[in-house]
Amino acid sequence: MSKVEIVLSVKSSSKRKKFIDQQLVEVNQISNINELISQIVSDNVDAYNEMQTDKKLFQYLSKEEIDDIAHTGKVGFQDRKNENQQDKDEAIENALLAFKDGIIRVFVDEEEVEYDSVYSLQPHANVTFIKMVMLVGRMW
């Protein structure tokens, strides 16, 4: 299976976490967007499950570490709070359901891609995931 390098961005429309994180990611060539979501979620669950949960006696961040993560809007120790391993299949199922329900929108090179659309990624395509925020209010 051939690999393709893409530029992945994640955005949130909430006031609390209006982060934009852009990174170069290598993924397998896909035939539909659901495969791309499954690959990215799978890779992220693997990375999360490999993170250490043990606490150091004295935690500190160097100036370089702070500079490296400051662009995300949250400077922290990047450690896990939960010792439980996450279920990859359940995470993929949740992500695909959120995409199908419109909670997550996907854009490839500024063009919105619909659920289960047939798609082939071009090298260095800009793929953006936008997490929508549900608004709750009351009638006056």
DSSP file (Angstrom, degrees, kcal/mol; ACC not computed):
  #  RESIDUE AA STRUCTURE BP1 BP2  ACC     N-H-->O    O-->H-N    N-H-->O    O-->H-N    TCO  KAPPA ALPHA  PHI   PSI    X-CA   Y-CA   Z-CA
    1    1 A M              0   0    0      0, 0.0     2,-0.1     0, 0.0     0, 0.0   0.000 360.0 360.0 360.0 131.0    0.0    0.0    0.0
    2    2 A S        -     0   0    0     26,-0.1    27,-3.0     1,-0.1     2,-0.3  -0.447 360.0-136.9 -79.7 149.9    1.5    3.3   -1.0
    3    3 A K  E     -A   28   0A   0     25,-0.3     2,-0.3    -2,-0.1    25,-0.2  -0.732  15.3-167.4-102.9 152.3    2.0    6.1    1.5
    4    4 A V  E     -A   27   0A   0     23,-3.0    23,-2.8    -2,-0.3     2,-0.5  -0.996  17.8-131.7-139.1 142.1    1.3    9.8    1.0
    5    5 A E  E     +A   26   0A   0     -2,-0.3   119,-3.9    21,-0.2   120,-0.5  -0.818  30.5 179.2 -96.2 129.4    2.3   12.8    3.2
    6    6 A I  E     -A   25   0A   0     19,-3.2    19,-2.8    -2,-0.5     2,-0.7  -0.857  32.5-120.3-125.9 161.1   -0.4   15.3    4.1
    7    7 A V  E     -Ab  24 126A   0    118,-2.9   120,-2.9    -2,-0.3     2,-0.5  -0.919  34.8-160.3-100.5 115.0   -0.6   18.5    6.1
    8    8 A L  E     -Ab  23 127A   0     15,-3.2    15,-2.4    -2,-0.7     2,-0.4  -0.836  10.9-177.1-104.7 130.1   -3.1   17.8    8.9
    9    9 A S  E     -Ab  22 128A   0    118,-2.7   120,-2.8    -2,-0.5     2,-0.4  -0.960   9.3-162.0-124.1 143.5   -4.9   20.6   10.8
   10   10 A V  E     +Ab  21 129A   0     11,-1.3    11,-1.4    -2,-0.4     2,-0.3  -0.995  15.2 176.5-125.6 127.6   -7.2   20.3   13.7
   11   11 A K  E     -Ab  20 130A   0    118,-2.9   120,-2.6    -2,-0.4     2,-0.4  -0.928  14.7-159.5-129.9 153.1   -9.5   23.3   14.6
   12   12 A S  E     - b   0 131A   0      7,-0.7   120,-0.2    -2,-0.3   118,-0.0  -0.991  12.9-151.5-130.7 141.4  -12.2   23.8   17.2
   13   13 A S        +     0   0    0    118,-1.7     5,-0.1    -2,-0.4     2,-0.1   0.325  61.8 112.5 -94.2   8.9  -14.9   26.4   17.0
   14   14 A S  S    S-     0   0    0      3,-0.4    -2,-0.1   117,-0.2   117,-0.0  -0.411  70.9-129.8 -79.4 158.6  -15.3   26.7   20.8
   15   15 A K  S    S+     0   0    0      1,-0.2     3,-0.5     2,-0.1    -1,-0.1   0.852 105.6  50.9 -73.1 -35.1  -14.3   29.8   22.8
   16   16 A R  S    S+     0   0    0      1,-0.2     2,-0.4     3,-0.0    -1,-0.2   0.906 121.4  26.6 -71.7 -41.8  -12.3   27.8   25.3
   17   17 A K        +     0   0    0      2,-0.1     2,-1.4     1,-0.1    -3,-0.4  -0.599  62.9 156.9-126.6  71.1  -10.2   25.7   22.9
   18   18 A K        +     0   0    0     -3,-0.5     2,-0.2    -2,-0.4    -5,-0.1  -0.417  30.8 155.8 -89.6  60.6   -9.7   27.6   19.6
   19   19 A F        -     0   0    0     -2,-1.4    -7,-0.7     2,-0.0     2,-0.4  -0.563  32.4-164.5 -93.1 152.3   -6.6   25.7   18.8
   20   20 A I  E     -A   11   0A   0     51,-0.4     2,-0.5    -2,-0.2    -9,-0.2  -0.974  10.2-179.3-131.0 118.1   -5.1   25.1   15.4
   21   21 A D  E     -A   10   0A   0    -11,-1.4   -11,-1.3    -2,-0.4     2,-0.5  -0.979   4.0-171.8-120.9 123.9   -2.4   22.4   15.3
   22   22 A Q  E     +A    9   0A   0     -2,-0.5     2,-0.3   -13,-0.2   -13,-0.2  -0.959  12.9 160.7-120.1 130.2   -0.8   21.7   11.9
   23   23 A Q  E     -A    8   0A   0    -15,-2.4   -15,-3.2    -2,-0.5     2,-0.5  -0.995  41.5-112.6-148.1 153.3    1.5   18.8   11.3
   24   24 A L  E     -A    7   0A   0     -2,-0.3     2,-0.4   -17,-0.2   -17,-0.2  -0.753  41.4-177.8 -85.0 124.7    3.0   16.8    8.5
   25   25 A V  E     -A    6   0A   0    -19,-2.8   -19,-3.2    -2,-0.5     2,-0.6  -0.968  22.5-142.2-129.5 139.3    1.6   13.2    8.7
   26   26 A E  E     +A    5   0A   0     -2,-0.4     2,-0.3   -21,-0.2   -21,-0.2  -0.901  31.2 169.0-102.0 124.8    2.3   10.1    6.6
   27   27 A V  E     -A    4   0A   0    -23,-2.8   -23,-3.0    -2,-0.6     2,-0.1  -0.869  38.5 -96.4-129.2 161.9   -0.7    8.0    5.9
   28   28 A N  E     -A    3   0A   0     -2,-0.3   -25,-0.3   -25,-0.2    11,-0.1  -0.476  53.7 -92.8 -71.2 149.4   -1.6    5.1    3.6
   29   29 A Q        -     0   0    0    -27,-3.0     2,-0.2    -2,-0.1    -1,-0.1  -0.397  51.2-151.3 -61.7 141.9   -3.4    6.0    0.4
   30   30 A I        -     0   0    0      1,-0.1    91,-0.2    -3,-0.1     3,-0.1  -0.712  28.0-155.4-117.4 163.9   -7.1    5.8    0.9
   31   31 A S  S    S+     0   0    0      1,-0.3    88,-1.9    -2,-0.2     2,-0.3   0.535  85.5  15.2-111.2 -15.6  -10.2    5.1   -1.2
   32   32 A N  B >> S-E  118   0B   0     86,-0.3     4,-1.0     1,-0.1     3,-0.8  -0.982  77.6-109.7-152.2 163.9  -12.6    7.1    1.0
   33   33 A I  H 3> S+     0   0    0     84,-1.5     4,-2.4    -2,-0.3     5,-0.2   0.808 112.1  65.4 -66.1 -30.9  -12.5    9.6    3.8
   34   34 A N  H 3> S+     0   0    0     83,-0.3     4,-2.4     1,-0.2    -1,-0.3   0.874  99.4  53.5 -59.6 -36.2  -13.7    7.1    6.4
   35   35 A E  H <> S+     0   0    0     -3,-0.8     4,-2.3     2,-0.2    -1,-0.2   0.889 107.8  50.6 -64.3 -39.3  -10.4    5.2    5.9
   36   36 A L  H  X S+     0   0    0     -4,-1.0     4,-2.5     2,-0.2     5,-0.2   0.935 111.0  47.5 -64.3 -46.7   -8.4    8.4    6.6
   37   37 A I  H  X S+     0   0    0     -4,-2.4     4,-2.6     1,-0.2     5,-0.3   0.921 111.9  51.1 -59.8 -44.2  -10.3    9.1    9.8
   38   38 A S  H  X S+     0   0    0     -4,-2.4     4,-2.4    -5,-0.2    -1,-0.2   0.905 111.2  48.0 -60.5 -42.9   -9.8    5.5   10.9
   39   39 A Q  H  X S+     0   0    0     -4,-2.3     4,-2.5     2,-0.2    -2,-0.2   0.927 113.5  46.0 -63.7 -46.0   -6.0    5.7   10.2
   40   40 A I  H  X S+     0   0    0     -4,-2.5     4,-2.2     2,-0.2    -2,-0.2   0.913 114.8  46.6 -66.9 -43.2   -5.6    8.9   12.1
   41   41 A V  H  X S+     0   0    0     -4,-2.6     4,-2.6    -5,-0.2     5,-0.2   0.922 112.3  51.4 -63.8 -43.5   -7.6    7.8   15.1
   42   42 A S  H  X S+     0   0    0     -4,-2.4     4,-2.3    -5,-0.3    -2,-0.2   0.925 110.8  47.5 -59.4 -46.3   -5.8    4.5   15.2
   43   43 A D  H  X S+     0   0    0     -4,-2.5     4,-2.2     1,-0.2    -1,-0.2   0.892 113.0  49.1 -62.5 -40.1   -2.4    6.2   15.1
   44   44 A N  H  X S+     0   0    0     -4,-2.2     4,-2.5     2,-0.2    -2,-0.2   0.877 109.8  50.2 -69.9 -37.5   -3.5    8.6   17.9
   45   45 A V  H  X S+     0   0    0     -4,-2.6     4,-2.8     2,-0.2    41,-0.2   0.919 111.2  50.0 -65.3 -42.2   -4.8    5.9   20.1
   46   46 A D  H  X S+     0   0    0     -4,-2.3     4,-1.3    -5,-0.2    -2,-0.2   0.929 112.1  47.5 -59.9 -45.3   -1.5    4.0   19.7
   47   47 A A  H  X S+     0   0    0     -4,-2.2     4,-0.8     1,-0.2    -2,-0.2   0.904 113.3  48.3 -63.2 -41.6    0.4    7.1   20.6
   48   48 A Y  H >< S+     0   0    0     -4,-2.5     3,-1.1     1,-0.2    -2,-0.2   0.932 109.8  51.2 -64.2 -45.8   -1.8    7.8   23.6
   49   49 A N  H 3< S+     0   0    0     -4,-2.8    -1,-0.2     1,-0.3    -2,-0.2   0.752 108.5  53.2 -65.4 -23.3   -1.5    4.2   24.9
   50   50 A E  H 3< S+     0   0    0     -4,-1.3    -1,-0.3    -5,-0.2    -2,-0.2   0.627  85.3 107.1 -86.0 -14.5    2.3    4.4   24.6
   51   51 A M  S << S-     0   0    0     -3,-1.1     2,-0.2    -4,-0.8    28,-0.1  -0.318  76.7-111.2 -64.0 147.8    2.5    7.5   26.7
   52   52 A Q        -     0   0    0      1,-0.1    28,-1.4     2,-0.1    -1,-0.1  -0.521  23.7-168.7 -81.0 147.4    3.9    7.1   30.2
   53   53 A T        +     0   0    0     -2,-0.2    -1,-0.1    26,-0.2     2,-0.1   0.498  51.3 110.5-109.3  -8.5    1.7    7.5   33.2
   54   54 A D        -     0   0    0      1,-0.1     2,-0.4    29,-0.0    26,-0.1  -0.397  63.7-130.0 -73.9 148.0    4.3    7.5   35.9
   55   55 A K        -     0   0    0     -2,-0.1     2,-0.2    24,-0.0    -1,-0.1  -0.762  12.3-134.2 -98.4 137.9    5.0   10.7   37.8
   56   56 A K        -     0   0    0     -2,-0.4     3,-0.2     1,-0.1    -1,-0.0  -0.559  20.5-121.6 -83.6 155.7    8.4   12.1   38.3
   57   57 A L  S    S+     0   0    0      1,-0.3     2,-0.5    -2,-0.2    -1,-0.1   0.931 104.1  23.2 -63.5 -46.2    9.4   13.4   41.7
   58   58 A F  S    S-     0   0    0      2,-0.0     2,-0.4    -3,-0.0    -1,-0.3  -0.965  79.1-161.1-123.8 114.2   10.1   16.9   40.3
   59   59 A Q        +     0   0    0     -2,-0.5     2,-0.3    -3,-0.2    -4,-0.0  -0.761  21.3 154.2 -95.0 140.2    8.4   17.9   37.1
   60   60 A Y        -     0   0    0     -2,-0.4     2,-0.4    17,-0.1    -2,-0.0  -0.980  32.1-137.1-155.5 159.1    9.7   20.7   35.0
   61   61 A L        -     0   0    0     -2,-0.3     2,-0.1     4,-0.0    16,-0.0  -0.971  21.0-131.9-119.9 136.3    9.8   21.9   31.4
   62   62 A S     >  -     0   0    0     -2,-0.4     4,-2.2     1,-0.1     5,-0.2  -0.368  30.3-105.7 -77.8 166.2   12.8   23.3   29.7
   63   63 A K  H  > S+     0   0    0      1,-0.2     4,-2.3     2,-0.2     5,-0.2   0.878 122.6  52.5 -58.9 -39.2   12.6   26.5   27.7
   64   64 A E  H  > S+     0   0    0      2,-0.2     4,-2.1     1,-0.2    -1,-0.2   0.896 108.2  49.7 -65.9 -41.3   12.8   24.5   24.5
   65   65 A E  H  > S+     0   0    0      2,-0.2     4,-1.5     1,-0.2    -2,-0.2   0.896 111.3  49.3 -64.9 -40.2    9.9   22.2   25.6
   66   66 A I  H  X S+     0   0    0     -4,-2.2     4,-1.4     1,-0.2     3,-0.2   0.927 111.9  48.2 -63.7 -45.1    7.8   25.2   26.4
   67   67 A D  H  < S+     0   0    0     -4,-2.3     4,-0.5     1,-0.2    -2,-0.2   0.864 108.7  55.4 -63.5 -36.1    8.6   26.9   23.1
   68   68 A D  H  < S+     0   0    0     -4,-2.1    -1,-0.2     1,-0.2    -2,-0.2   0.843 119.5  29.4 -66.4 -34.5    7.8   23.6   21.2
   69   69 A I  H ><>S+     0   0    0     -4,-1.5     3,-1.4    -3,-0.2     5,-0.6   0.482  94.1  90.5-107.0  -3.5    4.3   23.3   22.7
   70   70 A A  G ><5S+     0   0    0     -4,-1.4     3,-1.5     1,-0.3    -1,-0.1   0.810  77.2  67.2 -63.5 -29.7    3.3   26.9   23.3
   71   71 A H  G 3 5S+     0   0    0     -4,-0.5   -51,-0.4     1,-0.3    -1,-0.3   0.708  91.0  63.3 -66.2 -18.7    1.8   27.2   19.8
   72   72 A T  G < 5S-     0   0    0     -3,-1.4    -1,-0.3     2,-0.2    -2,-0.2   0.656 111.2-119.1 -79.5 -14.2   -1.0   24.8   20.8
   73   73 A G  T < 5S+     0   0    0     -3,-1.5     2,-0.4    -4,-0.3    -3,-0.1   0.388  89.0  81.1  92.7  -3.7   -2.3   27.2   23.4
   74   74 A K      < -     0   0    0     -5,-0.6     2,-0.6     2,-0.0    -2,-0.2  -0.942  58.4-163.9-139.8 116.6   -1.7   24.8   26.3
   75   75 A V        +     0   0    0     -2,-0.4     2,-0.3    -5,-0.1    -9,-0.1  -0.880  35.2 132.2 -99.3 122.5    1.7   24.3   28.0
   76   76 A G        -     0   0    0     -2,-0.6    -7,-0.1   -10,-0.0    -2,-0.0  -0.882  68.4 -88.1-155.6-176.0    1.7   21.2   30.1
   77   77 A F        -     0   0    0     -2,-0.3     3,-0.1     2,-0.1   -17,-0.1   0.504  48.8-133.9 -85.0  -4.4    3.7   18.0   30.9
   78   78 A Q        +     0   0    0      1,-0.2     2,-0.2   -27,-0.0    -1,-0.0   0.842  57.0 140.3  56.3  36.3    2.0   15.9   28.1
   79   79 A D        -     0   0    0    -28,-0.1     2,-0.3   -26,-0.1    -1,-0.2  -0.692  55.4-104.3-107.3 164.4    1.5   13.0   30.5
   80   80 A R        -     0   0    0    -28,-1.4     3,-0.1    -2,-0.2    -1,-0.0  -0.655  19.9-170.3 -87.6 140.1   -1.5   10.7   30.9
   81   81 A K  S    S+     0   0    0     -2,-0.3     2,-0.5     1,-0.1    -1,-0.1   0.684  74.7  65.2 -94.9 -24.8   -3.9   11.1   33.7
   82   82 A N        -     0   0    0      1,-0.1    -1,-0.1     2,-0.1    -2,-0.0  -0.874  62.0-162.2-106.4 125.8   -5.7    7.8   33.0
   83   83 A E        +     0   0    0     -2,-0.5     2,-0.2     2,-0.1    -1,-0.1   0.627  61.6 103.0 -81.0 -12.4   -3.8    4.5   33.4
   84   84 A N  S    S-     0   0    0      1,-0.1     2,-0.2     0, 0.0    -2,-0.1  -0.461  75.5-120.6 -74.0 140.3   -6.4    2.6   31.3
   85   85 A Q        -     0   0    0     -2,-0.2     2,-0.3     1,-0.1    -1,-0.1  -0.566  30.5-121.5 -74.3 143.6   -5.5    1.6   27.8
   86   86 A Q        -     0   0    0    -41,-0.2     2,-0.6    -2,-0.2   -37,-0.1  -0.661  19.7-116.8 -90.3 144.5   -8.0    3.1   25.2
   87   87 A D     >  -     0   0    0     -2,-0.3     4,-2.0     1,-0.2     5,-0.2  -0.704  19.3-158.5 -83.9 117.2   -9.9    0.8   22.9
   88   88 A K  H  > S+     0   0    0     -2,-0.6     4,-2.4     1,-0.2     5,-0.2   0.904  89.5  50.3 -64.5 -44.5   -8.9    1.5   19.3
   89   89 A D  H  > S+     0   0    0      1,-0.2     4,-2.4     2,-0.2    -1,-0.2   0.899 111.7  48.5 -63.2 -40.6  -12.1    0.0   17.7
   90   90 A E  H  > S+     0   0    0      2,-0.2     4,-2.4     1,-0.2    -1,-0.2   0.888 111.0  50.7 -66.6 -39.0  -14.4    2.0   20.0
   91   91 A A  H  X S+     0   0    0     -4,-2.0     4,-2.3     2,-0.2    -2,-0.2   0.903 111.5  47.5 -65.6 -41.5  -12.4    5.2   19.3
   92   92 A I  H  X S+     0   0    0     -4,-2.4     4,-2.6     2,-0.2     5,-0.2   0.924 111.7  50.7 -64.5 -44.4  -12.7    4.7   15.5
   93   93 A E  H  X S+     0   0    0     -4,-2.4     4,-2.0     1,-0.2    -2,-0.2   0.909 111.8  47.7 -60.1 -43.2  -16.4    3.9   15.8
   94   94 A N  H  X S+     0   0    0     -4,-2.4     4,-2.4     2,-0.2    -1,-0.2   0.903 112.0  49.4 -64.8 -42.0  -17.0    7.1   17.8
   95   95 A A  H  X S+     0   0    0     -4,-2.3     4,-2.1     2,-0.2    -2,-0.2   0.912 112.0  47.6 -65.6 -42.4  -15.0    9.3   15.4
   96   96 A L  H  X S+     0   0    0     -4,-2.6     4,-2.6     2,-0.2    -1,-0.2   0.878 112.2  50.1 -66.8 -36.9  -16.8    8.0   12.4
   97   97 A L  H  X S+     0   0    0     -4,-2.0     4,-2.5    -5,-0.2     6,-0.2   0.910 109.9  50.5 -66.4 -41.7  -20.2    8.5   14.1
   98   98 A A  H  <>S+     0   0    0     -4,-2.4     5,-2.2     2,-0.2     6,-1.4   0.888 112.8  47.3 -62.6 -38.6  -19.2   12.1   15.0
   99   99 A F  H ><5S+     0   0    0     -4,-2.1     3,-0.9     4,-0.2    -2,-0.2   0.922 112.7  48.3 -67.1 -44.5  -18.3   12.7   11.3
  100  100 A K  H 3<5S+     0   0    0     -4,-2.6    -2,-0.2     1,-0.2    -1,-0.2   0.879 112.0  49.9 -63.4 -38.5  -21.5   11.1   10.1
  101  101 A D  T 3<5S-     0   0    0     -4,-2.5    -1,-0.2    -5,-0.2    -2,-0.2   0.501 116.9-112.8 -80.5  -4.6  -23.5   13.2   12.5
  102  102 A G  T < 5S+     0   0    0     -3,-0.9    -3,-0.2    -4,-0.4    -4,-0.1   0.569  85.3 118.8  86.7   8.5  -21.8   16.4   11.5
  103  103 A I  S   <S+     0   0    0     -5,-2.2    29,-3.5    -6,-0.2     2,-0.5   0.822  80.5  40.5 -75.0 -30.8  -20.0   17.1   14.8
  104  104 A I  E    S-C  131   0A   0     -6,-1.4     2,-0.4    27,-0.2    -2,-0.3  -0.977  76.4-162.6-116.7 130.0  -16.7   16.8   12.9
  105  105 A R  E     -C  130   0A   0     25,-2.7    25,-2.7    -2,-0.5     2,-0.4  -0.882   6.1-152.0-110.0 145.1  -16.3   18.4    9.5
  106  106 A V  E     -CD 129 113A   0      7,-0.6     7,-2.9    -2,-0.4     2,-0.4  -0.970  11.0-175.2-122.8 130.5  -13.5   17.4    7.1
  107  107 A F  E     -CD 128 112A   0     21,-2.5    21,-3.1    -2,-0.4     2,-0.5  -0.981   8.6-164.0-123.3 135.0  -12.0   19.6    4.4
  108  108 A V  E >  S-CD 127 111A   0      3,-2.7     3,-1.3    -2,-0.4    19,-0.2  -0.978  83.2 -17.5-118.8 117.5   -9.4   18.6    1.9
  109  109 A D  T 3  S-     0   0    0     17,-3.4    -1,-0.2    -2,-0.5    18,-0.1   0.924 129.4 -52.7  50.1  50.3   -7.7   21.6    0.2
  110  110 A E  T 3  S+     0   0    0     16,-0.4     2,-0.5     1,-0.2    -1,-0.3   0.553 115.9 114.1  67.5  11.4  -10.5   23.9    1.4
  111  111 A E  E <   -D  108   0A   0     -3,-1.3    -3,-2.7     0, 0.0    -1,-0.2  -0.960  68.7-123.5-113.9 124.7  -13.2   21.6   -0.1
  112  112 A E  E     -D  107   0A   0     -2,-0.5     2,-0.5    -5,-0.2    -5,-0.3  -0.417  21.8-150.1 -69.3 138.3  -15.6   19.9    2.3
  113  113 A V  E     -D  106   0A   0     -7,-2.9    -7,-0.6    -2,-0.1     2,-0.1  -0.928  10.9-136.8-112.1 131.6  -15.7   16.1    2.0
  114  114 A E    >   -     0   0    0     -2,-0.5     3,-1.7     1,-0.2   -81,-0.3  -0.374  37.1 -74.5 -85.2 163.2  -18.9   14.3    2.9
  115  115 A Y  T 3  S+     0   0    0      1,-0.3    -1,-0.2   -16,-0.2   -19,-0.0  -0.304 114.8   1.2 -57.1 133.8  -19.3   11.1    4.9
  116  116 A D  T 3  S+     0   0    0      1,-0.2    -1,-0.3    -3,-0.1     2,-0.2   0.666  90.2 159.6  62.1  21.2  -18.2    7.9    3.0
  117  117 A S    <   -     0   0    0     -3,-1.7   -84,-1.5     1,-0.1     2,-0.4  -0.484  47.7-111.9 -73.3 144.9  -17.1    9.9   -0.1
  118  118 A V  B     +E   32   0B   0    -86,-0.2     2,-0.3    -2,-0.2   -86,-0.3  -0.613  52.6 163.8 -72.8 130.3  -14.7    8.2   -2.5
  119  119 A Y        -     0   0    0    -88,-1.9     2,-0.4    -2,-0.4   -89,-0.0  -0.997  32.2-159.3-154.9 144.4  -11.5   10.1   -2.3
  120  120 A S        -     0   0    0     -2,-0.3     2,-0.3   -91,-0.1   -89,-0.1  -0.997  26.6-130.7-125.0 128.7   -7.8    9.8   -3.2
  121  121 A L        -     0   0    0     -2,-0.4     3,-0.1   -91,-0.2  -116,-0.0  -0.584  11.6-144.2 -84.0 138.0   -5.3   12.1   -1.4
  122  122 A Q    >   -     0   0    0     -2,-0.3     3,-1.6     1,-0.1  -118,-0.1  -0.680  40.2 -85.0 -89.9 151.6   -2.7   14.1   -3.3
  123  123 A P  T 3  S+     0   0    0      0, 0.0  -117,-0.2     0, 0.0    -1,-0.1  -0.323 114.5  10.3 -57.6 139.0    0.8   14.5   -1.8
  124  124 A H  T 3  S+     0   0    0   -119,-3.9  -118,-0.2     1,-0.2     2,-0.1   0.727  87.7 167.2  61.4  27.2    0.9   17.4    0.7
  125  125 A A    <   -     0   0    0     -3,-1.6  -118,-2.9  -120,-0.5     2,-0.8  -0.435  39.6-121.3 -64.8 143.7   -2.9   17.8    0.6
  126  126 A N  E     -b    7   0A   0   -120,-0.2   -17,-3.4    -2,-0.1     2,-0.5  -0.819  32.4-173.1 -90.6 109.9   -4.2   20.1    3.4
  127  127 A V  E     -bC   8 108A   0   -120,-2.9  -118,-2.7    -2,-0.8     2,-0.5  -0.919   1.9-171.0-107.4 124.6   -6.6   18.1    5.4
  128  128 A T  E     -bC   9 107A   0    -21,-3.1   -21,-2.5    -2,-0.5     2,-0.5  -0.966  11.1-162.0-122.2 128.6   -8.5   20.0    8.1
  129  129 A F  E     -bC  10 106A   0   -120,-2.8  -118,-2.9    -2,-0.5     2,-0.5  -0.931   9.8-167.3-104.0 127.4  -10.7   18.5   10.8
  130  130 A I  E     -bC  11 105A   0    -25,-2.7   -25,-2.7    -2,-0.5     2,-0.7  -0.970  10.6-149.4-118.7 122.1  -13.1   21.0   12.4
  131  131 A K  E     -bC  12 104A   0   -120,-2.6  -118,-1.7    -2,-0.5   -27,-0.2  -0.804  18.6-143.5 -90.2 118.6  -14.9   20.0   15.6
  132  132 A M        -     0   0    0    -29,-3.5     2,-0.5    -2,-0.7  -118,-0.1  -0.494   7.4-135.8 -81.1 151.4  -18.2   21.8   15.8
  133  133 A V        -     0   0    0     -2,-0.2     2,-0.4  -120,-0.1    -1,-0.0  -0.922  12.7-130.1-111.4 130.9  -19.6   23.0   19.0
  134  134 A M        -     0   0    0     -2,-0.5     2,-0.4     1,-0.0   -31,-0.0  -0.661  23.0-141.5 -79.5 128.0  -23.2   22.5   20.0
  135  135 A L        -     0   0    0     -2,-0.4     2,-0.4     2,-0.0    -1,-0.0  -0.743  15.7-168.5 -93.0 136.2  -24.9   25.7   21.1
  136  136 A V        +     0   0    0     -2,-0.4     2,-0.3     2,-0.0    -2,-0.0  -0.983  22.5 138.3-123.5 133.4  -27.3   25.6   24.0
  137  137 A G        -     0   0    0     -2,-0.4     2,-0.4     0, 0.0    -2,-0.0  -0.869  40.2-111.5-154.5-172.6  -29.5   28.5   24.9
  138  138 A R        -     0   0    0     -2,-0.3     2,-0.3     0, 0.0    -2,-0.0  -0.950  28.3-108.9-132.7 155.8  -32.9   29.5   25.9
  139  139 A M              0   0    0     -2,-0.4     0, 0.0     1,-0.1     0, 0.0  -0.606 360.0 360.0 -79.8 140.5  -35.7   31.3   24.3
  140  140 A W              0   0    0     -2,-0.3    -1,-0.1     0, 0.0     0, 0.0   0.459 360.0 360.0 -82.0 360.0  -36.4   34.8   25.6
